[in-house]
């Protein structure tokens, strides 16, 4: 049993070593990277854009522009043959913002403050008291607006007048109309 485990481990190590050993080493390398672009170099040749061997250089500087995206080749200077091809793709970001720690903290704090303010506003609007009935503190609730017969005779303010049921007066409101 132990011999089988040892054999399996050796087989796995041999296959992994085989894959690592078979890995192809690229001739075109990025020599320098800076804020404006990269510099490509070719071991044993010159780098140029594909189908443009006139601009072949030992070290080719590429700007971070979309126009510089494309296929580049490493050409042997003596034999004028292509050693290796590589495709370079630049995706420039014109309207990007660099996210560093203070920017992220500011965004998170701004979101939290906004959420709390909206929550407080909704709470204040929702917790307002409902309309209440008159509590007796108004002048209209202190004065009796419609008096009964007993109070109408003792009305000193002159707001109300007694209806004349027996006398026929020509006043429009002196009597009540009878229902039919």
ROVOPA-751138 format. One record per residue: residue in three letters; y, x negated, z negated of N, C-alpha, C in turn. Coordinates in nm, 3 decimals. Each point is the difference from the previous one (the first is absolute). Layout:
BEGIN
 rest    n_yy    n_xx    n_zz   ca_yy   ca_xx   ca_zz    c_yy    c_xx    c_zz
  Ala       Y       X       Z       Y       X       Z       Y       X       Z
...
***
This chain:
BEGIN
 rest    n_yy    n_xx    n_zz   ca_yy   ca_xx   ca_zz    c_yy    c_xx    c_zz
  Unk  -0.119  -0.082   0.000   0.119   0.082   0.000   0.126  -0.086   0.000
  Unk   0.001  -0.106  -0.084   0.116  -0.088  -0.005   0.015  -0.076   0.131
  Unk  -0.110  -0.030   0.064   0.005  -0.071   0.128   0.063   0.084   0.108
  Unk  -0.024   0.132  -0.002   0.060   0.090   0.099   0.151   0.010  -0.019
  Unk   0.045   0.007  -0.125   0.144   0.007  -0.027   0.068  -0.128   0.044
  Unk  -0.063  -0.115  -0.024   0.056  -0.128   0.042   0.006  -0.008   0.151
  Unk  -0.102   0.050   0.068  -0.004  -0.001   0.146   0.109   0.090   0.058
  Unk   0.020   0.116  -0.060   0.105   0.091   0.047   0.137  -0.062  -0.021
  Unk   0.025  -0.064  -0.113   0.128  -0.066  -0.026   0.025  -0.112   0.100
  Unk  -0.101  -0.080   0.030   0.016  -0.107   0.098   0.029   0.056   0.138
  Unk  -0.065   0.110   0.037   0.023   0.063   0.130   0.144   0.052   0.010
  Unk   0.049   0.063  -0.106   0.138   0.050   0.000   0.098  -0.116   0.009
  Unk  -0.021  -0.106  -0.074   0.090  -0.116   0.005  -0.002  -0.064   0.138
  Unk  -0.116  -0.008   0.064  -0.010  -0.062   0.133   0.074   0.083   0.104
  Unk  -0.013   0.135  -0.006   0.070   0.084   0.097   0.150  -0.004  -0.021
  Unk   0.046  -0.003  -0.124   0.144  -0.010  -0.027   0.054  -0.133   0.047
  Unk  -0.073  -0.106  -0.021   0.044  -0.132   0.045   0.001  -0.005   0.152
  Unk  -0.091   0.069   0.063  -0.003   0.003   0.146   0.121   0.071   0.056
  Unk   0.042   0.111  -0.062   0.117   0.072   0.046   0.127  -0.083  -0.020
  Unk   0.008  -0.067  -0.110   0.118  -0.082  -0.026   0.004  -0.118   0.095
  Unk  -0.112  -0.060   0.028  -0.006  -0.115   0.089   0.031   0.039   0.144
  Unk  -0.037   0.121   0.040   0.020   0.044   0.138   0.141   0.051   0.025
  Unk   0.082   0.005  -0.101   0.135   0.050   0.016   0.079  -0.094   0.089
  Unk   0.070   0.057   0.099   0.075  -0.078   0.096   0.137  -0.038  -0.058
  Unk   0.037  -0.124   0.016   0.130  -0.047  -0.047   0.100   0.018   0.113
  Unk   0.112   0.067  -0.031   0.100   0.028   0.101   0.081  -0.125   0.031
  Unk   0.031  -0.017   0.128   0.083  -0.114   0.042   0.149   0.030  -0.018
  Unk   0.038   0.128   0.015   0.140   0.038  -0.016   0.023   0.032  -0.147
  Unk   0.101  -0.065  -0.057   0.029   0.018  -0.143   0.147   0.032  -0.019
  Unk   0.026   0.075  -0.106   0.138   0.025  -0.041   0.040  -0.115  -0.089
  Unk   0.091  -0.084   0.053   0.040  -0.120  -0.072   0.102   0.033  -0.108
  Unk   0.100   0.081   0.036   0.110   0.026  -0.092   0.037   0.148   0.008
  Unk   0.027   0.059  -0.116   0.046   0.138  -0.008   0.131   0.001  -0.076
  Unk   0.102   0.061   0.059   0.128   0.013  -0.070   0.052   0.141   0.017
  Unk   0.124   0.025  -0.042   0.053   0.136   0.001   0.028   0.052   0.140
  Unk   0.022  -0.089   0.097   0.036   0.043   0.134  -0.118   0.004   0.096
  Unk  -0.109  -0.068  -0.033  -0.113  -0.001   0.093  -0.109  -0.094  -0.045
  Unk  -0.088  -0.034   0.096  -0.112  -0.090  -0.027  -0.001  -0.110   0.106
  Unk  -0.072  -0.107  -0.029  -0.018  -0.109   0.095  -0.150  -0.017   0.024
  Unk  -0.040   0.013   0.128  -0.140  -0.016   0.038  -0.023  -0.142   0.049
  Unk  -0.117  -0.052  -0.028  -0.038  -0.134   0.044  -0.143   0.005   0.051
  Unk  -0.032  -0.091   0.093  -0.135  -0.006   0.057  -0.054  -0.142  -0.018
  Unk  -0.121  -0.010  -0.056  -0.065  -0.131  -0.015  -0.053  -0.045   0.136
  Unk   0.053  -0.110   0.050  -0.048  -0.055   0.127   0.060   0.066   0.122
  Unk   0.112   0.066  -0.012   0.060   0.063   0.117   0.138   0.056  -0.031
  Unk   0.046   0.085   0.093   0.132   0.062  -0.015  -0.016   0.151   0.000
  Unk   0.092   0.064  -0.071  -0.001   0.146  -0.012   0.103   0.058   0.095
  Unk  -0.040   0.108   0.068   0.093   0.071   0.088  -0.042   0.146   0.007
  Unk   0.091   0.079   0.054  -0.032   0.140   0.024  -0.098   0.006   0.116
  Unk  -0.090   0.095  -0.003  -0.098   0.012   0.108   0.074   0.027   0.130
  Unk  -0.041  -0.063   0.107   0.060   0.009   0.134   0.140  -0.061   0.004
  Unk   0.033  -0.089  -0.093   0.130  -0.069   0.001  -0.023  -0.143  -0.050
  Unk  -0.068  -0.079   0.081  -0.033  -0.137  -0.043   0.120  -0.094   0.009
  Unk   0.109   0.043   0.062   0.118  -0.085   0.011   0.068  -0.019  -0.136
  Unk  -0.015   0.097  -0.090   0.065  -0.010  -0.131  -0.094  -0.054  -0.107
  Unk  -0.105  -0.072   0.040  -0.098  -0.053  -0.096   0.063  -0.109  -0.085
  Unk  -0.022   0.010  -0.133   0.055  -0.098  -0.095  -0.108  -0.033  -0.102
  Unk   0.017  -0.113  -0.064  -0.093  -0.039  -0.106   0.012   0.096  -0.119
  Unk   0.124   0.031  -0.038   0.027   0.098  -0.106   0.091   0.107   0.059
  Unk  -0.048   0.123   0.003   0.075   0.111   0.058   0.054   0.088  -0.112
  Unk   0.134   0.016   0.000   0.064   0.081  -0.105   0.016   0.142   0.051
  Unk  -0.047   0.098  -0.080   0.009   0.142   0.036   0.085   0.073  -0.104
  Unk   0.096   0.077   0.049   0.085   0.082  -0.087  -0.074   0.129  -0.036
  Unk   0.039   0.061  -0.110  -0.058   0.129  -0.040   0.065   0.111   0.082
  Unk  -0.029   0.002   0.128   0.051   0.103   0.091  -0.119   0.064   0.070
  Unk   0.017   0.124   0.037  -0.107   0.070   0.071  -0.022  -0.060   0.138
  Unk   0.103  -0.062   0.058  -0.013  -0.062   0.133  -0.092  -0.122  -0.004
  Unk  -0.012  -0.064  -0.115  -0.086  -0.118  -0.011  -0.146   0.035  -0.024
  Unk  -0.032   0.129  -0.011  -0.140   0.040  -0.014  -0.070  -0.021   0.133
  Unk  -0.125  -0.043  -0.006  -0.076  -0.017   0.123  -0.110  -0.104  -0.016
  Unk  -0.061  -0.036   0.114  -0.110  -0.098  -0.001   0.056  -0.140   0.020
  Unk  -0.050  -0.091  -0.081   0.037  -0.141   0.009  -0.127  -0.080   0.019
  Unk   0.012  -0.110   0.074  -0.117  -0.083   0.030   0.026  -0.144  -0.043
  Unk  -0.109  -0.066  -0.033   0.003  -0.144  -0.029  -0.060  -0.068   0.123
  Unk   0.082  -0.082   0.069  -0.044  -0.066   0.123  -0.021  -0.148  -0.024
  Unk  -0.108  -0.050   0.057  -0.027  -0.144  -0.005   0.101  -0.067   0.093
  Unk   0.073  -0.100  -0.049   0.106  -0.063   0.079  -0.056  -0.086   0.112
  Unk  -0.116  -0.059  -0.018  -0.056  -0.088   0.103  -0.074   0.078   0.107
  Unk  -0.080   0.097  -0.037  -0.084   0.071   0.096   0.065   0.129   0.050
  Unk   0.108   0.043  -0.062   0.069   0.124   0.034  -0.095   0.121  -0.005
  Unk  -0.079   0.005  -0.104  -0.091   0.113  -0.022   0.036   0.069  -0.131
  Unk  -0.038   0.125  -0.010   0.027   0.079  -0.120  -0.108  -0.029  -0.103
  Unk   0.043  -0.049  -0.116  -0.093  -0.028  -0.109  -0.027   0.127  -0.080
  Unk   0.105   0.072  -0.033  -0.014   0.120  -0.084   0.115   0.095   0.026
  Unk  -0.027   0.130  -0.018   0.102   0.104   0.012   0.016   0.069  -0.134
  Unk   0.123   0.045  -0.026   0.029   0.074  -0.123   0.102   0.109   0.034
  Unk  -0.013   0.114  -0.066   0.095   0.109   0.018   0.086   0.008  -0.126
  Unk   0.131  -0.007   0.019   0.096   0.006  -0.111   0.076   0.132   0.011
  Unk   0.003   0.075  -0.110   0.071   0.128  -0.003   0.101  -0.002  -0.113
  Unk   0.127   0.018   0.036   0.107   0.009  -0.099   0.041   0.146  -0.012
  Unk   0.016   0.043  -0.121   0.050   0.134  -0.026   0.126  -0.014  -0.085
  Unk   0.115  -0.018   0.063   0.122  -0.017  -0.079   0.041   0.131  -0.064
  Unk   0.060  -0.012  -0.115   0.045   0.117  -0.075   0.152  -0.011  -0.012
  Unk   0.071   0.081   0.079   0.145  -0.008   0.000   0.064   0.077  -0.115
  Unk  -0.060   0.112  -0.040   0.060   0.085  -0.103  -0.078  -0.004  -0.131
  Unk  -0.064  -0.110  -0.029  -0.082  -0.009  -0.121   0.084  -0.049  -0.119
  Unk  -0.044   0.039  -0.118   0.063  -0.045  -0.124  -0.104  -0.079  -0.077
  Unk   0.040  -0.115  -0.050  -0.092  -0.081  -0.077  -0.016   0.060  -0.139
  Unk  -0.123   0.030  -0.036  -0.027   0.059  -0.131  -0.033  -0.109  -0.099
  Unk   0.091  -0.022  -0.092  -0.028  -0.093  -0.109  -0.001   0.081  -0.130
  Unk  -0.021  -0.065  -0.110  -0.019   0.070  -0.128   0.122   0.084  -0.040
  Unk   0.124  -0.051   0.008   0.114   0.085  -0.041   0.016   0.124   0.087
  Unk  -0.029  -0.010   0.129   0.013   0.117   0.087  -0.103   0.106  -0.037
  Unk  -0.124  -0.041  -0.023  -0.105   0.095  -0.037   0.030   0.064  -0.135
  Unk   0.047  -0.079  -0.096   0.035   0.055  -0.132   0.115   0.099   0.013
  Unk   0.099  -0.031   0.083   0.112   0.091   0.022  -0.044   0.131   0.063
  Unk  -0.090  -0.007   0.096  -0.050   0.123   0.064  -0.077   0.085  -0.100
  Unk  -0.085  -0.063  -0.079  -0.080   0.075  -0.098   0.090   0.063  -0.106
  Unk   0.096  -0.076  -0.052   0.091   0.055  -0.101   0.086   0.113   0.057
  Unk   0.046  -0.016   0.123   0.076   0.107   0.065  -0.080   0.127   0.014
  Unk  -0.126  -0.013   0.039  -0.087   0.117   0.011  -0.020   0.067  -0.136
  Unk  -0.020  -0.080  -0.105  -0.020   0.057  -0.134   0.124   0.073  -0.050
  Unk   0.117  -0.061   0.018   0.125   0.063  -0.045   0.024   0.130   0.076
  Unk  -0.025  -0.002   0.130   0.019   0.121   0.081  -0.095   0.110  -0.045
  Unk  -0.124  -0.035  -0.025  -0.098   0.100  -0.043   0.039   0.060  -0.135
  Unk   0.045  -0.083  -0.094   0.041   0.050  -0.131   0.122   0.091   0.013
  Unk   0.099  -0.038   0.081   0.119   0.083   0.016  -0.034   0.135   0.063
  Unk  -0.087   0.001   0.099  -0.039   0.127   0.061  -0.076   0.086  -0.101
  Unk  -0.087  -0.062  -0.079  -0.073   0.074  -0.102   0.092   0.061  -0.104
  Unk   0.100  -0.075  -0.046   0.096   0.052  -0.098   0.081   0.114   0.060
  Unk   0.042  -0.014   0.125   0.077   0.107   0.065  -0.082   0.127   0.012
  Unk  -0.125  -0.012   0.042  -0.086   0.119   0.012  -0.023   0.063  -0.137
  Unk  -0.021  -0.082  -0.103  -0.020   0.053  -0.136   0.124   0.075  -0.048
  Unk   0.118  -0.058   0.022   0.123   0.065  -0.046   0.024   0.132   0.072
  Unk  -0.029   0.004   0.128   0.021   0.125   0.075  -0.103   0.104  -0.042
  Unk  -0.123  -0.041  -0.020  -0.105   0.095  -0.035   0.011   0.050  -0.144
  Unk   0.059  -0.076  -0.089   0.006   0.040  -0.141   0.130   0.070  -0.037
  Unk   0.080   0.041   0.095   0.122   0.074  -0.032  -0.038   0.137  -0.055
  Unk   0.076   0.049  -0.100  -0.034   0.131  -0.058   0.023   0.112   0.101
  Unk  -0.082   0.104  -0.013   0.011   0.116   0.087   0.124   0.081  -0.040
  Unk   0.041   0.091   0.088   0.114   0.086  -0.030  -0.034   0.089  -0.119
  Unk   0.091   0.008  -0.097  -0.026   0.076  -0.122   0.081   0.129   0.003
  Unk  -0.042   0.096  -0.081   0.073   0.125  -0.013   0.126  -0.024  -0.082
  Unk   0.091   0.096   0.009   0.125  -0.011  -0.075  -0.029  -0.002  -0.150
  Unk   0.059  -0.092  -0.068  -0.030  -0.017  -0.142   0.101   0.070  -0.090
  Unk   0.097   0.065   0.057   0.097   0.070  -0.083   0.124  -0.082  -0.025
  Unk   0.019  -0.107   0.067   0.116  -0.085  -0.024   0.112   0.029   0.101
  Unk  -0.026   0.090   0.094   0.101   0.029   0.101   0.086   0.118  -0.046
  Unk   0.119   0.009   0.054   0.091   0.108  -0.038  -0.053   0.135   0.046
  Unk  -0.070   0.003   0.113  -0.052   0.127   0.050  -0.112   0.054  -0.088
  Unk  -0.071  -0.086  -0.068  -0.107   0.048  -0.088   0.055   0.046  -0.135
  Unk   0.120  -0.036  -0.033   0.058   0.043  -0.127   0.068   0.136   0.013
  Unk   0.045   0.033   0.119   0.068   0.127   0.022  -0.101   0.101   0.055
  Unk  -0.002   0.120  -0.056  -0.091   0.104   0.048   0.060   0.056   0.128
  Unk  -0.077  -0.012   0.107   0.055   0.042   0.128  -0.012   0.151   0.021
  Unk  -0.113   0.058  -0.034  -0.018   0.144   0.016  -0.018   0.060  -0.139
  Unk   0.093   0.084  -0.036  -0.007   0.058  -0.133  -0.063   0.139   0.007
  Unk  -0.062   0.037  -0.107  -0.055   0.134  -0.004   0.110   0.099  -0.035
  Unk  -0.037   0.127  -0.011   0.099   0.105  -0.023   0.077  -0.022  -0.129
  Unk  -0.067  -0.045  -0.102   0.067  -0.016  -0.129   0.102  -0.113   0.007
  Unk  -0.034  -0.105   0.069   0.092  -0.112   0.009   0.112   0.027   0.100
  Unk  -0.022   0.088   0.098   0.102   0.026   0.101   0.121   0.070  -0.061
  Unk  -0.022   0.082  -0.102   0.112   0.069  -0.062   0.082  -0.095  -0.085
  Unk  -0.065  -0.101  -0.055   0.073  -0.091  -0.085   0.042  -0.127   0.074
  Unk   0.004   0.007   0.131   0.038  -0.117   0.081   0.149  -0.022  -0.013
  Unk   0.038  -0.110  -0.061   0.141  -0.030  -0.020   0.056  -0.086   0.112
  Unk  -0.088  -0.066   0.073   0.050  -0.091   0.103   0.039   0.074   0.127
  Unk  -0.049   0.121   0.020   0.036   0.076   0.117  -0.080  -0.037   0.124
  Unk  -0.110  -0.066  -0.022  -0.081  -0.038   0.115  -0.078   0.119   0.056
  Unk  -0.036   0.092  -0.090  -0.085   0.111   0.042   0.072   0.132  -0.024
  Unk  -0.036   0.092   0.081   0.059   0.133  -0.010  -0.114   0.101  -0.004
  Unk   0.018   0.101  -0.078  -0.103   0.101  -0.012  -0.001   0.091   0.121
  Unk  -0.123   0.039   0.039  -0.010   0.090   0.114   0.031   0.144  -0.045
  Unk   0.070   0.067   0.084   0.035   0.140  -0.030  -0.105   0.090   0.064
  Unk  -0.082   0.059  -0.085  -0.103   0.087   0.054   0.049   0.143   0.012
  Unk   0.090   0.040  -0.083   0.042   0.139  -0.001   0.122   0.024   0.087
  Unk   0.087  -0.095   0.004   0.122   0.020   0.076  -0.021  -0.042   0.144
  Unk   0.050   0.073   0.089  -0.009  -0.033   0.140   0.125  -0.077   0.037
  Unk  -0.013  -0.129   0.010   0.112  -0.082   0.043  -0.026  -0.046   0.142
  Unk   0.102  -0.037   0.064  -0.014  -0.041   0.139  -0.034  -0.147   0.014
  Unk  -0.003  -0.066  -0.109  -0.033  -0.142   0.005  -0.146  -0.018   0.046
  Unk  -0.021  -0.097   0.080  -0.133  -0.021   0.060  -0.104  -0.035  -0.104
  Unk   0.035  -0.074  -0.099  -0.096  -0.047  -0.099   0.009   0.076  -0.132
  Unk   0.063   0.111  -0.002   0.014   0.072  -0.125  -0.129   0.074  -0.038
  Unk  -0.081   0.034   0.095  -0.127   0.069  -0.029  -0.114  -0.067   0.075
  Unk  -0.119   0.026  -0.051  -0.120  -0.049   0.069  -0.044   0.102   0.102
  Unk  -0.051  -0.045   0.109  -0.053   0.091   0.102  -0.137   0.047  -0.044
  Unk  -0.026   0.127   0.017  -0.129   0.055  -0.036  -0.099  -0.029   0.110
  Unk  -0.121  -0.027  -0.043  -0.106  -0.026   0.099  -0.059   0.131   0.046
  Unk  -0.041   0.004   0.121  -0.059   0.122   0.053  -0.142  -0.021   0.031
***
